Amino acid sequence: MSTQRILILGGDGYLGWPTAMALSQAGHRVAVVDNFAKRQWELELGIQPLFPIPTLHERVRAWQDVTGGEIELRVGDLTDYGFVEALVRDFKPDTIIHYGEQPSAPYSMIDARHAAYTQSNNVIGNLNVIFAIRDASPETHLVKLGTMGEYGTPNIDIEEGFLTVDHNGRSHTFLYPKTPGSMYHLSKVHDSHNIHFACRIWGLRATDLNQGVVYGVETDESGLDPRLATSFHYDEVFGTALNRFCVQAAIGHPLTVYGKGGQTRGYLNIRDTVQCISLAADNPAAPGEMRVFNQFTEQFSVLELAERVRVASKHVGWDAEIEHVDNPRIESEEHYYNARHTKLLDLGLEPRLLSDELIDTMLGKIHAHTDRIDRAALVQNVRWAPRVPELSLA
Amino acid sequence: MSTQRILILGGDGYLGWPTAMALSQAGHRVAVVDNFAKRQWELELGIQPLFPIPTLHERVRAWQDVTGGEIELRVGDLTDYGFVEALVRDFKPDTIIHYGEQPSAPYSMIDARHAAYTQSNNVIGNLNVIFAIRDASPETHLVKLGTMGEYGTPNIDIEEGFLTVDHNGRSHTFLYPKTPGSMYHLSKVHDSHNIHFACRIWGLRATDLNQGVVYGVETDESGLDPRLATSFHYDEVFGTALNRFCVQAAIGHPLTVYGKGGQTRGYLNIRDTVQCISLAADNPAAPGEMRVFNQFTEQFSVLELAERVRVASKHVGWDAEIEHVDNPRIESEEHYYNARHTKLLDLGLEPRLLSDELIDTMLGKIHAHTDRIDRAALVQNVRWAPRVPELSLA
């Protein structure tokens, strides 16, 4: 694959930083961009990632110390169009990888202001990116992180981005209709519509990745040095399901499954996220093409996931229990779920499947940091419907 | 119909003010809300409505002078959650009629900043409204103005809001998938998704009106007194197709049809807008229901519309010519278009169809104000793709 100029938006994050390291290691010229909003949200909620995370300035220096590779750093806010246009005009990226959004459904559901912040931050940031590409670097390939949660749980198969509908003797292929489950997921649906427009009307090239729930504590590069660790969250606002279960197991806390745990979703290893992004960058969309990949490797119900962690915990001598708690979300706990995910496999993705070994690795790495685990962060305080309306719902 | 407390957001606008008068006349307690953003956009673009429009404070007083009816006035910005929640908590509306958005596709396409403003203003304003209903007045029925332009021009029939899809032996009913044609239209698609969520998750009651292109210069109430006129725009940014053609005819300007004029859309009389809103308010959606009406009465191609104006102009002795100009928009000029619109008819809508008489009325009323027509405002300067990307598009 040829060497590219790659801009990574949200380069200080759980996935952004490991992606930056992997692409730098692969020989690309990489710049990371962040406004450190996530570190503000941590302060707001009183939470911390499991591993101590140096500043991004320090991480970039550590990367050079450890590997000799250079990752450039730009600090700024994507909702500031002047910043974004200058960035794209100066760096002229072959590929922009856009992780730079507020990524938590519970955070978006705290109240009206957090919902508005999430949608405004995500939608306007992404709009600025597509306008900057149009006006300053139209050949740039946008690789945008969406989520499988955009689809919701329709009663038919979930296709990869598009759906051909036969109706009254005629046929049309639509962007797959979405029924998302939170203000955050809605923001990603809005982004997808805006990107679709940019491809249709301006001829931009984009890959929209509907990513599943990511788990894992490290990648090849993050394991090279403690200063290169990624920002792993286990709390109820930013932690993802499997990551939280592993942390709960490590401190003898019951694995808290929302409701019956029948909610089925797609999952993938953080190492596969990095692999998928590389594949998307190496195989760009054509001008005018909006390509959609469903980016996950396996489907599990939440209860199956907890069960896997329970069994793996037994192997390392821990006695994890599963506890069913009230579901703070409003979602179907029993539903049809069959989502296609072949396009990344066709490009060469070699999944690292969830296995007891993997869980063992995670459990070991997490166990080494149990002194940093804050039990208070495991309590879910955000409710999807904080006040019960004074009306009876069917 | 019983008397309601009705809040009209965007009450200073082309449709908001006539709606307020009609509902006040019908005996409802009406309050109008505006932040006068539209008057700022007029200053920005150097345009004016055809009829002189007093301040909203003066219009409300004129309404009382002329009819004895009281319309309350609240000034504030819907993107300010504190304002919106206090408004909804204090007024406790039975119905909120939400016209309070940036309504122009060309305005939204001026550049990145106007696109971001349009989406931020519209999406966050609407989000604040649904959160305020949830938290302060959950029984309130939201009547939200969307647009037929949200659908785009799919190759299958356009249904009223929802589409049942059979796929691989299973079936699911989706919100009808949308393929909108501007940053403005996208903002309304985002609104629809957010409202759908509010109905599904919080049990809100909402009616989303996918309105066609509105034409007309007056309603029963606006004709009562010159001070009650509505804010009629004929310029290329805020004027709608038929309104612009009539103004062009009145000053002997060619009727400028974009491209071939094959673009087919749904149209309705401003009097029917007012009638539709009344019907929606009188027949509220159920708790948890998101009801979608396609609000238009007739379909025409742009060329047919221009032709009707040409013929009507002949009746009053004017010699209007049709001129095909470059289409500043990027849209299909020949396409399938068949949009269902029966739900408002089922509720009792009695359409006032476009007729030569109607055009005559419009032409007469407009002719009386030709001295206020600014020819410079008829030139379309906004381009859907202002810079041609340096790549060849298929």
Interface residues (C-beta under 8 A of the other chain):
Chain A: T79 Y81 E85 D111 A112 R113 A115 A116 Q119 S120 V123 I124 L127 N128 F131 A132 R134 D135 P138 E139 P154 N155 I156 D157 L163 V165 D166 H167 N168 R170 S171 H172 F174 L175 Y176 P177 K178 T179 P180 G181 M183 L186 V189 H190 H193 N194 H196 F197 R200 I201 W202 G203 L204 P287 G288 I330 Y336 W384 A385 R387 P389 E390 L391 S392 L393 A394
Chain B: T79 Y81 E85 D111 A112 R113 A115 A116 Q119 S120 V123 I124 L127 N128 F131 A132 R134 D135 P138 E139 P154 N155 I156 D157 L163 V165 D166 H167 N168 R170 S171 H172 F174 L175 Y176 P177 K178 T179 P180 G181 M183 L186 V189 H190 H193 N194 H196 F197 R200 I201 W202 G203 P287 G288 I330 Y336 W384 A385 R387 P389 E390 L391 S392 L393 A394
